[in-house]
Amino acid sequence: PSSPEFREKQLEKFRELAPEVDIVITTALIPNRPAPELWTEDMVAAMKPGSVIVDLAAERGGNCALTKADEKLVTDNGVTIIGYTDFPSRMATQSSTLYATNIRHMMDDLTPEKDGVPVIDMEDDVIRGALVTHEGEITWPPPPPKIKAIAAAAPQKKEAEESPEEKAARELAEMKKSLNRTGLLLGIGGVLCLALGTVAPPSFMQHFIVFVLSVFIGFHVIWGVAHSLHTPLMAITNAISSIIIVGALLQIVSGSFLVILLAAISVFMASVNIFGGFLVTRRMLAMFQRS
């Protein structure tokens, strides 16, 4: 028997897990003795509504404090406790189905031509293992099954760990490389903006520069986010970008039919973007939360 200290630690762990589990199956039985109580009333009370306890030790009193032999009961907090003592007889249908499936597959192996004529394949491990006599000779016990040896994987070379000085030097080199690349892109972008400014009107250049800066800032913001959060981030960004719905609503009162039509389409598409963005974000973030 376990010590009192071990039992207390065991029950303490069970109490910790009780609010999280949905199904509990208890099987602890001791010959000629009552079943030990492992799932107490307070553990049942801590479980979520809809949870199920299957007590396979019900014939000796049960491992759950609330188990009643040969009964299925539902507690006040919605936990179902099953204390049937005749599970073997209740599984007759499933057992017969599984056994019949195995026999059918074996008959398929014995009659590969589907003509009812058995073909004894002595190289088939299943047929050879079930064969007792064949052509007047005793074939039992069968030889050991043929097992192909799997070559051991070649040992991988363990990379030498970097010293703190080497790690700092590598990070500094990577940072300099990133800064150089960023500076080069900014320089090229600046030259292109200057070239475009010589031919484009001032009003266009004002909006174009804001657009370029937005792309640059957005790229660096998203680049620093973990890949697993890219989808919810983009979804919420789409929802925020739907501020264009304000412009569409302002144009929907225009006197031109074409402008009204385009504004209505814009309102519809922006609405889909808003609600779809928040919906996707909510579902994605729910994946990172514990139920």
Kinemage of the C-alpha trace (Angstrom):
@kinemage 1
@onewidth
@group {chain A} dominant
@subgroup {mainchain}
@vectorlist {calphas} color= white
{ca pro a 1} P 0.000 0.000 0.000
{ca ser a 2} L 1.101 3.553 -0.679
{ca ser a 3} L 2.195 5.841 2.124
{ca pro a 4} L -0.115 8.589 3.465
{ca glu a 5} L 2.263 11.212 2.059
{ca phe a 6} L 2.053 9.693 -1.422
{ca arg a 7} L -1.739 9.536 -1.231
{ca glu a 8} L -1.968 13.198 -0.196
{ca lys a 9} L 0.277 14.235 -3.081
{ca gln a 10} L -1.803 12.092 -5.436
{ca leu a 11} L -5.092 13.642 -4.332
{ca glu a 12} L -3.561 17.110 -4.491
{ca lys a 13} L -2.599 16.512 -8.129
{ca phe a 14} L -6.066 15.167 -8.925
{ca arg a 15} L -7.650 18.301 -7.420
{ca glu a 16} L -5.398 20.433 -9.600
{ca leu a 17} L -6.437 18.566 -12.759
{ca ala a 18} L -10.156 18.223 -11.971
{ca pro a 19} L -11.254 21.607 -13.444
{ca glu a 20} L -9.401 20.890 -16.711
{ca val a 21} L -10.351 17.302 -17.608
{ca asp a 22} L -13.506 16.298 -19.481
{ca ile a 23} L -13.370 12.512 -19.018
{ca val a 24} L -12.130 10.498 -16.024
{ca ile a 25} L -11.832 6.690 -16.205
{ca thr a 26} L -10.974 4.980 -12.917
{ca thr a 27} L -9.764 1.366 -12.794
{ca ala a 28} L -8.148 0.848 -9.365
{ca leu a 29} L -9.260 -2.481 -7.848
{ca ile a 30} L -7.714 -4.450 -4.971
{ca pro a 31} L -8.605 -8.174 -4.680
{ca asn a 32} L -10.966 -8.939 -1.785
{ca arg a 33} L -10.910 -5.326 -0.599
{ca pro a 34} L -13.068 -2.249 -1.232
{ca ala a 35} L -11.907 -0.062 -4.104
{ca pro a 36} L -9.794 2.910 -2.955
{ca glu a 37} L -11.471 6.313 -3.148
{ca leu a 38} L -9.403 8.362 -5.597
{ca trp a 39} L -11.931 10.907 -6.910
{ca thr a 40} L -13.576 12.769 -4.049
{ca glu a 41} L -16.761 14.840 -3.934
{ca asp a 42} L -14.893 18.152 -4.106
{ca met a 43} L -13.111 16.962 -7.271
{ca val a 44} L -16.466 16.147 -8.868
{ca ala a 45} L -17.769 19.573 -7.855
{ca ala a 46} L -14.736 21.225 -9.490
{ca met a 47} L -15.308 19.555 -12.878
{ca lys a 48} L -16.919 21.354 -15.816
{ca pro a 49} L -20.587 20.740 -16.694
{ca gly a 50} L -20.865 17.944 -19.242
{ca ser a 51} L -17.828 16.059 -17.932
{ca val a 52} L -18.030 12.272 -17.579
{ca ile a 53} L -16.642 9.866 -14.967
{ca val a 54} L -16.510 6.170 -15.913
{ca asp a 55} L -15.897 4.132 -12.756
{ca leu a 56} L -14.738 0.634 -13.723
{ca ala a 57} L -14.289 -0.226 -10.036
{ca ala a 58} L -17.977 0.244 -9.216
{ca glu a 59} L -18.422 -3.440 -8.312
{ca arg a 60} L -16.207 -2.906 -5.243
{ca gly a 61} L -17.652 0.439 -4.188
{ca gly a 62} L -16.010 2.581 -6.859
{ca asn a 63} L -13.018 4.905 -7.015
{ca cys a 64} L -15.346 7.917 -7.124
{ca ala a 65} L -17.037 8.947 -3.888
{ca leu a 66} L -20.399 9.489 -5.631
{ca thr a 67} L -20.472 6.279 -7.694
{ca lys a 68} L -23.555 4.085 -7.349
{ca ala a 69} L -23.234 0.520 -8.595
{ca asp a 70} L -25.204 -0.301 -11.773
{ca glu a 71} L -26.420 3.296 -12.099
{ca lys a 72} L -25.707 6.348 -14.217
{ca leu a 73} L -26.316 9.589 -12.373
{ca val a 74} L -25.868 13.285 -13.092
{ca thr a 75} L -24.659 15.590 -10.327
{ca asp a 76} L -25.991 19.067 -9.602
{ca asn a 77} L -23.126 20.647 -11.568
{ca gly a 78} L -23.818 18.516 -14.668
{ca val a 79} L -21.180 15.777 -14.265
{ca thr a 80} L -22.264 12.301 -15.425
{ca ile a 81} L -21.010 9.382 -13.299
{ca ile a 82} L -21.303 5.907 -14.843
{ca gly a 83} L -21.054 3.012 -12.386
{ca tyr a 84} L -22.112 0.019 -14.472
{ca thr a 85} L -20.719 -3.330 -13.297
{ca asp a 86} L -21.557 -5.254 -16.480
{ca phe a 87} L -19.341 -3.485 -19.007
{ca pro a 88} L -18.083 -6.772 -20.578
{ca ser a 89} L -21.626 -7.837 -21.481
{ca arg a 90} L -22.416 -4.325 -22.723
{ca met a 91} L -19.510 -4.557 -25.183
{ca ala a 92} L -20.715 -7.716 -26.923
{ca thr a 93} L -21.723 -5.920 -30.121
{ca gln a 94} L -18.446 -4.020 -30.435
{ca ser a 95} L -16.389 -7.116 -29.616
{ca ser a 96} L -18.250 -9.200 -32.192
{ca thr a 97} L -17.838 -6.480 -34.818
{ca leu a 98} L -14.090 -6.211 -34.241
{ca tyr a 99} L -13.633 -10.000 -34.252
{ca ala a 100} L -15.723 -10.383 -37.413
{ca thr a 101} L -13.670 -7.660 -39.109
{ca asn a 102} L -10.442 -9.518 -38.322
{ca ile a 103} L -11.872 -12.796 -39.640
{ca arg a 104} L -13.078 -11.091 -42.833
{ca his a 105} L -9.629 -9.620 -43.504
{ca met a 106} L -8.053 -13.018 -42.894
{ca met a 107} L -10.468 -14.648 -45.353
{ca asp a 108} L -9.556 -11.960 -47.884
{ca asp a 109} L -5.897 -12.970 -47.496
{ca leu a 110} L -6.767 -16.674 -47.811
{ca thr a 111} L -8.792 -16.157 -51.009
{ca pro a 112} L -6.942 -13.509 -53.048
{ca glu a 113} L -8.896 -14.401 -56.215
{ca lys a 114} L -12.262 -13.901 -54.433
{ca asp a 115} L -13.405 -17.319 -55.693
{ca gly a 116} L -13.688 -19.111 -52.346
{ca val a 117} L -10.591 -21.246 -52.996
{ca pro a 118} L -8.083 -20.859 -50.143
{ca val a 119} L -4.465 -20.191 -51.084
{ca ile a 120} L -1.991 -21.047 -48.325
{ca asp a 121} L 0.804 -18.508 -48.622
{ca met a 122} L 3.578 -19.707 -46.328
{ca glu a 123} L 5.364 -16.373 -46.774
{ca asp a 124} L 2.447 -14.453 -45.258
{ca asp a 125} L 3.233 -13.939 -41.563
{ca val a 126} L -0.461 -13.781 -40.602
{ca ile a 127} L -1.476 -16.984 -42.405
{ca arg a 128} L 1.697 -18.804 -41.381
{ca gly a 129} L 1.191 -17.781 -37.755
{ca ala a 130} L -2.379 -19.151 -37.712
{ca leu a 131} L -1.478 -22.440 -39.428
{ca val a 132} L -1.274 -25.563 -37.226
{ca thr a 133} L -1.053 -28.362 -39.843
{ca his a 134} L -0.533 -28.314 -43.605
{ca glu a 135} L -0.342 -31.214 -46.087
{ca gly a 136} L -0.099 -33.795 -43.308
{ca glu a 137} L 2.660 -32.012 -41.417
{ca ile a 138} L 2.523 -30.117 -38.139
{ca thr a 139} L 3.548 -26.530 -38.807
{ca trp a 140} L 3.215 -25.209 -35.267
{ca pro a 141} L 4.972 -23.264 -33.837
{ca pro a 142} L 5.645 -20.851 -36.691
{ca pro a 143} L 9.127 -19.466 -37.319
{ca pro a 144} L 9.941 -16.020 -35.953
{ca pro a 145} L 8.573 -13.220 -38.147
{ca lys a 146} L 10.965 -11.682 -40.631
{ca ile a 147} L 12.006 -8.299 -39.322
{ca lys a 148} L 14.083 -6.042 -41.489
{ca ala a 149} L 16.907 -4.438 -39.635
{ca ile a 150} L 16.909 -0.676 -39.695
{ca ala a 151} L 20.301 0.883 -40.116
{ca ala a 152} L 21.298 3.104 -37.272
{ca ala a 153} L 21.300 6.760 -38.103
{ca ala a 154} L 24.687 8.306 -38.513
{ca pro a 155} L 25.613 10.396 -35.492
{ca gln a 156} L 25.177 14.065 -36.150
{ca lys a 157} L 28.035 16.375 -35.562
{ca lys a 158} L 27.416 18.592 -32.602
{ca glu a 159} L 28.015 22.202 -33.422
{ca ala a 160} L 30.412 23.960 -31.146
{ca glu a 161} L 28.721 26.464 -28.875
{ca glu a 162} L 29.603 30.093 -29.370
{ca ser a 163} L 31.395 31.955 -26.672
{ca pro a 164} L 29.765 35.171 -25.381
{ca glu a 165} L 32.327 37.229 -27.318
{ca glu a 166} L 31.655 35.352 -30.571
{ca lys a 167} L 27.898 35.673 -30.103
{ca ala a 168} L 28.166 39.423 -29.470
{ca ala a 169} L 30.389 39.854 -32.536
{ca arg a 170} L 27.972 37.876 -34.728
{ca glu a 171} L 24.963 39.892 -33.532
{ca leu a 172} L 26.858 43.152 -34.131
{ca ala a 173} L 27.748 42.061 -37.672
{ca glu a 174} L 24.121 41.110 -38.383
{ca met a 175} L 22.898 44.462 -37.046
{ca lys a 176} L 25.386 46.361 -39.223
{ca lys a 177} L 24.333 44.331 -42.242
{ca ser a 178} L 20.664 45.078 -41.546
{ca leu a 179} L 21.370 48.802 -41.102
{ca asn a 180} L 23.354 48.909 -44.342
{ca arg a 181} L 20.532 47.192 -46.215
{ca thr a 182} L 17.961 49.560 -44.718
{ca gly a 183} L 20.089 52.588 -45.565
{ca leu a 184} L 20.530 51.379 -49.136
{ca leu a 185} L 16.775 50.904 -49.562
{ca leu a 186} L 16.083 54.342 -48.098
{ca gly a 187} L 18.636 55.891 -50.439
{ca ile a 188} L 17.134 54.217 -53.494
{ca gly a 189} L 13.642 55.212 -52.360
{ca gly a 190} L 14.736 58.813 -51.829
{ca val a 191} L 16.285 59.025 -55.299
{ca leu a 192} L 13.129 57.595 -56.872
{ca cys a 193} L 10.954 60.069 -54.942
{ca leu a 194} L 13.119 62.982 -56.114
{ca ala a 195} L 12.947 61.771 -59.704
{ca leu a 196} L 9.177 61.365 -59.453
{ca gly a 197} L 8.837 64.795 -57.824
{ca thr a 198} L 10.289 66.499 -60.876
{ca val a 199} L 7.332 65.416 -63.016
{ca ala a 200} L 4.454 64.826 -60.563
{ca pro a 201} L 2.208 67.566 -59.127
{ca pro a 202} L 2.781 68.609 -55.462
{ca ser a 203} L -0.567 67.210 -54.277
{ca phe a 204} L 0.337 63.776 -55.611
{ca met a 205} L 3.798 63.813 -54.030
{ca gln a 206} L 2.361 64.635 -50.610
{ca his a 207} L 0.125 61.567 -50.636
{ca phe a 208} L 2.787 59.411 -52.266
{ca ile a 209} L 5.378 60.175 -49.573
{ca val a 210} L 2.845 59.306 -46.838
{ca phe a 211} L 2.128 56.045 -48.662
{ca val a 212} L 5.819 55.123 -48.947
{ca leu a 213} L 6.468 55.880 -45.276
{ca ser a 214} L 3.424 53.801 -44.278
{ca val a 215} L 4.713 50.839 -46.268
{ca phe a 216} L 8.171 51.187 -44.708
{ca ile a 217} L 6.879 51.424 -41.128
{ca gly a 218} L 4.342 48.628 -41.643
{ca phe a 219} L 7.018 46.324 -43.031
{ca his a 220} L 9.280 46.789 -40.022
{ca val a 221} L 6.414 46.456 -37.537
{ca ile a 222} L 5.160 43.184 -39.034
{ca trp a 223} L 8.702 41.841 -39.499
{ca gly a 224} L 9.209 41.929 -35.727
{ca val a 225} L 6.058 39.918 -34.956
{ca ala a 226} L 6.147 36.138 -34.456
{ca his a 227} L 4.990 34.154 -37.501
{ca ser a 228} L 2.194 32.500 -35.519
{ca leu a 229} L 0.602 35.931 -34.956
{ca his a 230} L 0.810 37.190 -38.546
{ca thr a 231} L -2.735 36.109 -39.432
{ca pro a 232} L -4.515 37.861 -36.514
{ca leu a 233} L -2.271 40.902 -36.972
{ca met a 234} L -3.131 41.205 -40.661
{ca ala a 235} L -6.806 40.595 -39.918
{ca ile a 236} L -7.012 43.416 -37.377
{ca thr a 237} L -4.960 45.640 -39.709
{ca asn a 238} L -7.500 45.014 -42.456
{ca ala a 239} L -10.288 45.978 -40.089
{ca ile a 240} L -8.525 49.207 -39.117
{ca ser a 241} L -7.725 50.050 -42.743
{ca ser a 242} L -11.449 50.005 -43.455
{ca ile a 243} L -11.559 53.605 -42.253
{ca ile a 244} L -12.058 54.278 -45.963
{ca ile a 245} L -15.722 53.559 -45.270
{ca val a 246} L -15.939 57.146 -44.020
{ca gly a 247} L -15.009 58.472 -47.455
{ca ala a 248} L -17.515 56.150 -49.110
{ca leu a 249} L -20.292 57.336 -46.787
{ca leu a 250} L -19.475 60.960 -47.609
{ca gln a 251} L -19.737 60.249 -51.346
{ca ile a 252} L -22.953 58.230 -51.157
{ca val a 253} L -25.023 61.441 -51.034
{ca ser a 254} L -23.577 62.610 -54.354
{ca gly a 255} L -25.904 63.584 -57.164
{ca ser a 256} L -24.196 61.294 -59.683
{ca phe a 257} L -25.605 57.790 -60.043
{ca leu a 258} L -22.180 56.358 -60.882
{ca val a 259} L -20.619 57.912 -57.775
{ca ile a 260} L -23.467 56.616 -55.597
{ca leu a 261} L -23.064 53.112 -57.064
{ca leu a 262} L -19.310 53.067 -56.498
{ca ala a 263} L -19.764 54.463 -52.979
{ca ala a 264} L -22.326 51.761 -52.133
{ca ile a 265} L -19.960 49.037 -53.377
{ca ser a 266} L -17.156 50.593 -51.313
{ca val a 267} L -19.330 50.630 -48.183
{ca phe a 268} L -20.200 46.965 -48.685
{ca met a 269} L -16.588 45.866 -49.244
{ca ala a 270} L -15.300 47.937 -46.332
{ca ser a 271} L -17.993 46.453 -44.067
{ca val a 272} L -16.901 42.935 -45.031
{ca asn a 273} L -13.315 43.937 -44.288
{ca ile a 274} L -14.242 45.338 -40.873
{ca phe a 275} L -16.389 42.475 -39.594
{ca gly a 276} L -14.283 39.786 -41.280
{ca gly a 277} L -11.075 41.221 -39.853
{ca phe a 278} L -12.349 41.298 -36.290
{ca leu a 279} L -13.950 37.837 -36.640
{ca val a 280} L -10.740 36.223 -37.919
{ca thr a 281} L -8.720 37.986 -35.234
{ca arg a 282} L -11.024 36.752 -32.497
{ca arg a 283} L -10.909 33.162 -33.724
{ca met a 284} L -7.144 33.168 -34.159
{ca leu a 285} L -6.471 34.637 -30.723
{ca ala a 286} L -8.852 32.083 -29.183
{ca met a 287} L -6.457 29.366 -30.380
{ca phe a 288} L -3.808 30.735 -28.019
{ca gln a 289} L -6.085 30.755 -24.979
{ca arg a 290} L -6.584 27.835 -22.632
{ca ser a 291} L -10.201 26.734 -22.323
